[in-house]
Amino acid sequence: MDFSEVELSDEDQAFRDELRQFLVSVVTDDVIRRDRESGDNFDEDVHLALGAAGYLERDWRAGTDAGFSAVQRRIWELEIGRAHTPWFHWGTTAMVANAVDRFGSADLKDEVLPKVLSGQYRLCLGYTEPDGGSDVATCKTRAVREADGSSWVINGAKMFTSNAHHAQFVFLITNTDPSAHKHKSLTMFLVPLDAPGVEIQPIRTVDGDRTNITFYSDVRVDDRYRVGEVNGGWAVLRDALNAEHGTVERDDSGLHKIAVMTEHLLLLADAVDAVAARVSLDDGAVAYRLGRSIARLEAALSTPEMYGRVAIAQALRDITPDLMDVLGTASSLPGGTDAEYLFRLAGPTGIYGGTLEVFRNMIAQHALGLGKPSYAPPA
C-alpha cells in the first residue's frame, strides 16, 4: 500500500485555502450549536450558500464535466468534514439526483436537477416501512395507475424518512404489481412532499437526531415523476443502494473516499485530540486507552468499502465510551470535546443504510462466499 503524500499544485492549494475561508464564514459556532440542538444534520443557510458558490454542482458533476478534479474532490471531502459542516444529507440528495439523471424523463430532469445543484431542492429516501425491516424489496406501499395512464395514486407509509421536513421530494419505493416477484413489482417515484395527502411526523432517535415517519394517503402523482420503468424499480434502486452501502467501483488513484461515513471519523478524530488535550497522559491507564482508541481510529480510516462501513461504525461504538470514561463527569455536558455528542451518535451509526448485522452478512455471503445465515433455533 502506498502511503505517499500528494503534492498540491498552486491551483489546488488556492482551492483549499479558498474553501477553508468560505467554510469558516458560513459554518459558524452558532450553526454547529443549532445543529447539535436540533439533531437535523442540516442547515439551510449553509446549504444554499454552498449551492450559490457552485460547490454543490462541482461536487455532483464528474471531473470531466466541470466537476472537481480528483485532488480537489479529496480536499473538499476532508475540509467539509473538518469544518463540522451540517452535511450528512447532501450525500442522499446527490445520490437520488444521480438516479433522476440516469432514469428520469427529460422534463423531470429539467425541473429538479438545476434546483438541486443550486441548493433549493433537497431529496430524501422513502425506503423502509414500519414493518418492513432491512429488506426494502418487501414493499407494501401501493401505487395504482389511474385509468387514463397520466397519474398514479399512492397509499402507504415509510419509516426513517430522514430530512423529509427539509426536502422537497422523496425518492419513494412503491409496489405496482403485488402478484409479481418482489424484485419485479417495484416502481420508483420522486414524490413532491407538498402534495395533498402527504403527512410528515417527527421521530427522535436515541442520539437526539430528528428523523420522520411519512404517510401517503391517496397521493396523486403525475406519471412524469416516475423514475425508470414500471415494475423496473429494482434496477433503478440497485445503484442507489450500492452507493449508500459504499460498494461502488473506485479508481486506483487512492484519492477517493475510502468508505461511506468517513466524515463521522473526522469528527471522532477531533474529539480524541480534544480529550487528550484535557487529561493527564502521565496516567498509564489513560494513555493506554487513548492510544488504543487512536489505533482503532487509524484502522477504521484505512478500511475500504463495506468493510469500512462496519469498521467505522464499530470504531465509534468502541471509542466513544472510552472517551466518556476518561474525561469523567465533564463528558456528560454538551459541547467542548464533542464526546457526549459522538457517544449518542455511535448507536444509530450502526443502523444507517442498514444495520451492522446486515453488512456483516453481506460480507460473509458476497465477499467470503459463506452460506446464508440460519436463525432457526438448534434442533
Sequence and secondary structure as in RCSB ss.txt:
>XXXX:A:sequence
MDFSEVELSDEDQAFRDELRQFLVSVVTDDVIRRDRESGDNFDEDVHLALGAAGYLERDWRAGTDAGFSAVQRRI
WELEIGRAHTPWFHWGTTAMVANAVDRFGSADLKDEVLPKVLSGQYRLCLGYTEPDGGSDVATCKTRAVREADGS
SWVINGAKMFTSNAHHAQFVFLITNTDPSAHKHKSLTMFLVPLDAPGVEIQPIRTVDGDRTNITFYSDVRVDDRY
RVGEVNGGWAVLRDALNAEHGTVERDDSGLHKIAVMTEHLLLLADAVDAVAARVSLDDGAVAYRLGRSIARLEAA
LSTPEMYGRVAIAQALRDITPDLMDVLGTASSLPGGTDAEYLFRLAGPTGIYGGTLEVFRNMIAQHALGLGKPSY
APPA
>XXXX:A:secstr
         HHHHHHHHHHHHHHHHHS HHHHHHHHHH  S  HHHHHHHHHTTHHHHHHS GGGT   HHHHHH
HHHHHHHTT S HHHHHHHHHHHHHHHHS HHHHHHHHHHHHHTS  EEEE   TTTTT TTS   EEEE TTSS
EEEEEEEES  TTGGG SEEEEEEES TTS GGGSEEEEEEETTSTTEEEEEEE TTS EEEEEEEEEEEEEGGG
EES TT HHHHHHHHHHHHHT S   SSS S  STTHHHHHHHHHHHHHHHHHS TTSHHHHHHHHHHHHHHHHH
HT  HHHHHHHHHHHHHHHHHHHHHHHGGGGGSSSTT HHHHHHHHHHHTTTTS HHHHHHHIIIIIS       
S   
